[in-house]
Amino acid sequence: MAGARRSFWGWGAEGAGPSEAQVRGMLATLAQRYGAEPAELLPEPRLADVSLRAPRIAPPKPLEGICSTDPYDRASHTYGKSYRDIVRAVAGDFRTAPDQVAFPRDEEDLSALLDWCVGARIAAIPYGGGSSVVGGVEANVSDAYAGAVSIDLSRLSRVLEIDRTSRAARIQAGIYGPALEDALRPHGLTLRHFPQSFEFSTLGGWIATRSGGHYATLYTHIDDFVESLRVVTPAGVSESRRLPGSGAGPSHDRLFIGSEGTLGVISEAWMRLQDRPRFRASAAVRFEGEDGFLRGAEAVRRLSQSGLYPTNCRLLDPGEARNAGAAQGDAAVLVLGFESADHALDAWMARAAELCRDAGGLVPDGAVATRTDDGASREGAAGAWRQAFLNMPYALNVFARSAIVGETFETAIPWDRFPSFHAAVTAAVRDALKRVCGGGSLTCRFTHVYPDGPAPYYSFAGAGRRGSELAQWDEIKAAAGEAVIQNGGTITHHHAVGRVHRPWYDRQRPDLFAAALRGAKAALDPAGVMNPGVLIDPA
């Protein structure tokens, strides 16, 4: 995280993202696509123009040195990075800014902060990299709380211990993705978990939200890499025994993985690592025709059930492929890749190509060749997709400034139900786009795939009306959520629940489990101060 400071209002670092000329080009493309001119581009907000309410709380003397009311700290910890967050920031609306931002240096500081929050009835909001797109870090709490503290873990950012023999490491939760990989690289190791937010998110945030990584099969979620956890709760510190596996009752770690800061603060974890890959093979497979996306889905199903476990198995529909520069909008594209630290991949790639051809895919010549230079695997359509994938979040900054209503939502569904599910979700969201925006764009890609089903990831955008963007977003998002739940999908595959997905999560979650989760919260957070409003309400 050395270098440019994070933007206090939008995605990425200050000064990063598309240039003004590129922004103008994006707006021209959007105007052509939607048949309507986007609203006049608003200027980027300035911190000097932001008005913050006076802090309602002050820390006790021993905590003053780690707490801040600096305008940048408070503004930058107000929101995550969803479309609705950025729209409010562009409009200068920081009414839910935390009263204090705390930067604990160790677990002693964490415990003292939670003691203060319990004693003074203050909401405690754990904060990793702040890349939440579901309202998971927003201090939007009721008047039942005296105020809110955002607990930033960025000072707990070290790799404490490496066990090279077992390929594991003990790591503090506040470390950002690039710093973690830099620390592991000299040992020839990698966590190999690369979410789209990798540059701006932390290990603790990945664990707390059950993050999904870049790799599409086998080790898809952070769950697969957690060996043990240490968690500071209002009731004390809970630490699991470090083991490769255990059948001793319900898992301690599983209780906290995905708990989204509602039960305590993850302070450190032992994580399973892998040797760094040396061999790579990749290809972009085209599926042409009106049914190209569904034939591509059939190829992906065969791949997911083959036992080949490709590193990358991202299927892009024609619109998604066009946006990524992987095709001209005339074909679905499967971005397929393999990696290994141990062996060449020709046999794996050859069998994968055969499966794609059997489903009607067009496999480019030379796709079976294993490469050992990383740069070669980033050329062509696959390389174009990768770069577009990393740059994609910056588009939300432009959308918010130009009143384009846009967002993504993701889910998962068994293979036998995917065609009807996809048709129903597509119809519902397109209807909402037409009703709310007069039309728009809806695209789909597979981010992760399993032997029993895919994780479809949808992106929508339409022309908005200045001042009405959030109401328009709410209506389209509600249509998407209803379609997903009514047709048997999950409300989230890897974006987490937060506050935004609560209405649908409450319907998806079994009532008895909700009662059990409330019981766990009552034991670990009896005062109900940990991230209230997220996942579950205090009893």
N, C-alpha and C positions, 0 to 999 in steps of 0.2 A: 504493500500500500504506500510505498515511498513515491514521491512525485506529486502530481496534481491533486488538489483537494477534491473530495467528493462534492458533487452538485448538491446544494441544500434543497433543491426543488424538483429535480428530474433524474432521469437515469444517467449513470456514468459519472465521469470526472468533469470538473469545470473545464470548459474549453474543448472538450472532446465531442465526438459525434459528427454528423454531416456539416459541411460548410454551408454558408448562406446560399451559395449558388446551387449546391446539391439539394438544399431544402426547396428552393424554387422549382427545381426539376421534379422533385417528388410531388409538389403541389400540382404542377401541370399534369403529371401522370394521373393523379387522383381525380382531377377535374375531368379528364377525358374518360376515366373509368366509370365515374358516377354520373356523368352528364350534368354536373352542377359545380359551380365555382366554390372552393372552400372559402370560409370567412377570411377576412384580412388577418394576416399573420401578426399575432400579438408579440411584443418584445419579450425576451427572457426576463423573468422577475429578478429584481435586485434586492439583496438583503437589507439595504438601507431603507427600502420602502415597506418592509414587512413590519406589521404592528402585532406585538405579542402582549397578551394580558400579563399583569403583574403576577409573579409567583405567589401562590397561596400558602406555600409551606417553606420552611427553612430547615436545613439539616442541623442536628445537634453538633456541638463543637467538634467532637472527634471525627466527624464525617465531612466537615467543611472542605478539607483539602482534596477530596475526591469528587465533590459535587460542583456543578457548574450551572449558571444561569446565562451564560454567554449567548447572545442572539443566534449565532451560527449553530451552536450545539442544540439549542432548543428547536430551532426551525428545522434543522436537518434530521431530528429525531421525531418529528411530528407525524410523518407518513411513511408508508412503504413506497413501492414503485409501480403501482397499478395505474391504469388510465385515470380512474376516478381520483386517485391521490394527486397525480400530476396536474389534472384540471384544476383542482382546488388550490394547489400551490401556485399555478400560473395566475389564478384570480386573486392571489394574496390572502387566501383564507387559511389562517393558521390557528383557528380558535381552539383546536384540541392539542395544542403544543404541550408537552410535559412541563410541569412546574420546575423540575430539576432534572439534570442529566448526570448520572453517577458513573464514574470510571473506576470500578474496584480493581485493586492491584493483586489481590489474592483472596482465598476463601474466607479469611478472617474479615476482610472488608465486606464480602458478600453476606456473611452471617450478620454483621452489624447493620447493614442496610436493610435486610429483611426484618430484623428485630425492630428497627425504627419504623418501618412500614406497618408492621403488626400493631405496635404500641400506639401509633398516631393515626391508624386507619387510613393508610395511603396505598393507592394502587401501585403495584410493582410490575413493570413491563420489561421483561428481558429483551435485549436488543443485540443481535449479532451483526450482520451487515446491512440490515434495513431493506433488503430486496423483496420483502413480502409483497404479494399482489392480492392478498385477501384480507387486508386490514389487521394482520396479526400483530403489528407493533404500534398501532395507533392508540394513544391514551384517551380514547373516547369512553369515559367512565361516568357513572351517575354521580349525583350530589351526595350519595351515601358515603363517598370517599372525600377525605380532606384535600386531596390533590393526587398527583401522579408523578412517579419517578421512572424515567427510562434508564435501565441498567445496562450500560454499554460494556461488553466483555472484551473490548479491543486490547486492553492491557494484559489479558491472560492469553498470550499469543506465542507460546514456546512449545517446541517439541522437547519433552522432558526426558525421554528415555527411548532407546531403540533396541529391540531384541531381533538381531539379524537372523539368528538361527530359526526362530519361530515366524519371522517376517511379520512383526507387529511393532507398534510404537505407542507410547503414552503421550498424549497430546492435549494441550490446553484448548478449551472450547472457543476462545476468541480469535484463533488464528485464521487468517484469510486464505483462500485457496492457493493463490500464487506463492505466498510465503511458505505454506505447508509443503508444496511440491519442491520448492527451492531447498528446503531443509532435508528432504528425503533423497534428492537427486544424487548427492555425493555417495550415498550408500547403495546406489543402484536400485532404489525402491520407489514405489509410487502408491498412493492410495487409489488412484485410477477412478476417481469420482469427479466428474466434470459437468455439473449443471450449467445451464445457459448463463446463470448469474455468477459463475465460478470466480471471476475477478473481484466481485463485490459482495461475496457472501462468506460465511465462516463455518467451521466444523460444527460448532454448537448449534448454529442455525439449521444446518443440514439435518442433524440428528433430531432436533426438536420438531421439525416439520416433515420428517420422513421424506427427505429430498430424493428426487430422481436424478441420476447422472446422465451423461451424454450417451453412454453405451446402452445399446437397445435390447440386448438379451443377456441372460444368465445373472450377472450382478447389476441389477437395474437400480435398486434403492440403496440408500445408506445403511439400511437395516443389515444388509449382507456383510458389512464390514465391521460392525460394532462387536468387540470382544468383551468389554465391560465398561460400565459407566460410574462416574462419581457425580452426585447431584446434591446441591445445597438447597434445602427446603426450609420453610418457616419452622418446621418441627425438628430439624436437625439434618445431619449429613447422611446420605444413603449411598453405599458403594457396593457394587456387585463383585463377586470373585472372578478373577480373570481365568477363563477356561475356553478351550476350543469348542466345547459343546456341553450341554447338560440336560438331563431329564428330571431335574429336581424341582418339580412343581411349576406353577406359572412363572414366566420369566420376569425378573426384576427389570432387566433392560427394556423389554418390550413395553412395560408400563410407561417408561419415560420417553422412549422413541415415539415421536409424534404427539407428545403431550403439549406442545406449543406454549411452553412457559406457564402452564396453568397449575403445575404441581411443584415446581421448583426451578432452580437454575442449574443447567448442566455446566459443570466447571472443568471437567476433563474426561477423557476416554482413552481406553486402549483400543486401537484400531488395527484390523487385519490389513496387511499390505501385500503388494505383488511386486515381482521383478519388473523392471522397466522393459517395455516391448522393444524388440530389435527388428522384427520382421513384420512387413505390412503388405497387404494386397487390397485393392479397392476397384470398384467399377460402378458406373451409373447405367442401370438397365432401364430401357424405355418400354412402356406398354401403351401402344397407340390404339386409337379408336374410341368410340363413345363409352365402351365398357372397360377401358384401359385401367381405371383405378380399381375396379372390382377384380379384374384378372391379376393386377398387381397384388391385391390383398390375398388372392389365392396362392400366389407365389410365396408371399411372406408366411402364410400359414404352413406351407410345406417346409419352408426353411426353419421355422420355429419348432417344428416337430421332428426335424431331421437329426438333432443332436450335434449339429455343426456349431451352434452358438456364435454367429457372426458378431463382431464388435459393433458394427453399424448395420442397421436394417431399417432405414428410414424411407417409408413410402410417401411420396409427395403427389397429391392430385395435380391435374394440369395447371390450375391457378397457382398453387403453391410452388410448383416447379418454375413457372414463369416469374413469380416474384423473387425467387432465389437465383434466377439466372441459369437454372439447370436445363431449361427447355424453353420453347417459344409459346407455351400454352397449348400445344397440340398433342401432348402425351403426358401420362403419369410417369414419374421417374422413381426408381428404387435406388437409393444410395446405399450400396452394399460394401462392407469392408471387414477384413479380418486382421488381427494383431496377435503376435506371440513373442515371448521372450526366449523361447526354447527351440522353435523349429520353423522351417520354411512352410509356406501355406498353399502351395500349388494344388495339392490334392483337395484341400478344403474348398478353395475357390473354384476349382473345376467342377466339383459336385454341386456347389451352390449355383453356378452358371447353368448346369444341366437342369436343375429344378426350375430355374427362372424360364428357360427356354420351353420346358414342358408346359408352363402356364401361359405361353405366348409372349414372353419377354424377348426383347432384342438386346443381346449382350455384345458389347464392343469387342473387337479383336484385341488380343493381348491381355484380357482381364484376368487370366489365370496366373500371370507372372508375379512372383513375390518380389517386393522391393525392400531394400534395407536403408534407403535414404528417405527421411521423413518428408522432405520437400516434394518428392515425386508423387506422393500419395495425396497431395493437395492441389493438383492441377485438374483442369477440365471441369466437367459438371459437378463432380464430387467436391472439388476444391471450391467452386463457386457457391455450392450449398453451404459448406462449412463457414465461409466468410460471411455469407448472408445470415446464417444462424447466430453468429456472434454479434453482428451489427443490428439485428432485428429490434432489440429493446429500445434503441435510440429513436426509432420511428414514433414511439408513443409521445416523446417530447414534441415532435412536429405535429402529431395529431392534436395534442392538447392545445397547442398555440394557434391552430387553424380551424378549430371547431369540427374536426373530423371525429366521429364517434367510432372508437375501435377498441378491441380487446381480444383476448384469447380465453378459451376454456378447454379443459381436457378431462378425459374419462377413461374407462376401460369396460369391455364387454366381451362375453364369450364368442368364439368364432361363429357358432351356428346362428347367433342372433345379430351378427354385425350388419349384414346387408339391410335388414328391416330397420334396425336401430339407426343406421346411418341415414337411411331415407327419411325416417321420421324426424330426426334432429335437424337435418338439412332443411326439410320443409318448414318446420316450426320457426327456425331462425331466419330463413329467407322471408317468410311471411312477416315476421316482426320487423325486419329491415325495411321491407316495402311500406309497412304501416307507419313506422316511426321516422324513417329517413327518406322515404320515397324510392328506396332501392339501395343497393350496395353490393359488397363483395363478401363471400363466405368461402373459405378454403379449408382443406383438411390434410393432415399428414399423420403418419404413425410415428410416435416418439419412441415407444417401447413395445416389444412383442413377446408373447409367452406361448407355450405350447397350447394353452387353452383359450387364448384370445389376444386381441391387440389393445393398445392404448391410443385411441384417436385423439388428436389435438386440433381444435378448430380455431380459426382466426376470422374475425368479422370486422368490417369497416363500412361506414356510410357517412354521407354528408349530414352534419349537424347544424343546429341553430344556436348562434351565440347566446349564452345564458341558459340554454335548455339542455346542454350536453349531458349533464348528470341524470336528469329525468329520462332522457332518451336511452342512455346507457342502462339505467335501472330496468327499463321495460324490456330491452333486448336481452339483458342478462337473466331476467326472470323467465323469459320465454325459453332460453337455453337451459336453465336449471330445471324447469318443469319437464321439458322434453327428455332430458337425461334421466331424471328420476322415474318418470312415468314409463319409460321404455327399458328400465332395468339396469341402467349404468350406475357408476359411482359418481358422486358429485365432484370428486377430485381424485386423480391418480397420483399427483405429486406436487400440486400447488398448495396443499394444506387446506384447513377449514377456516381458521381465522374468524373474523366477524361476518365477512361477506357470505360465506357458504353455510352459516349456521342454520338458516331456515330449512335447507334441504338435507343437511347432515342430521338434524334432529329427526327427520323422517326416515332417513336411511338407517340410522343406528337403532338396534333393538332396545326396547324399553328397559329390559332387565339389565342390559349392559350399561345403559345410562345411569341406572340406580347404583350399579357397582362402581362406576367412575365417580359418581358423587361421593360415595363412601370413601374412595381413595383420596379424593380432594379434602374431605372432612378430616382425614387422619394426617395428611401432609401439610395442608394449608387451612387449619381450622378457622382462621379469621377471614378467609376468602379474599386475600389481597393480591394473589398471583394472577395477573393478566385477566381480570374479570371481563366476562362477555365472550371470551374465546372458548370454544369446544363445549363447555358445560358451565352452567351457573352454579354458584355456591348453594348449598342446601338452605 
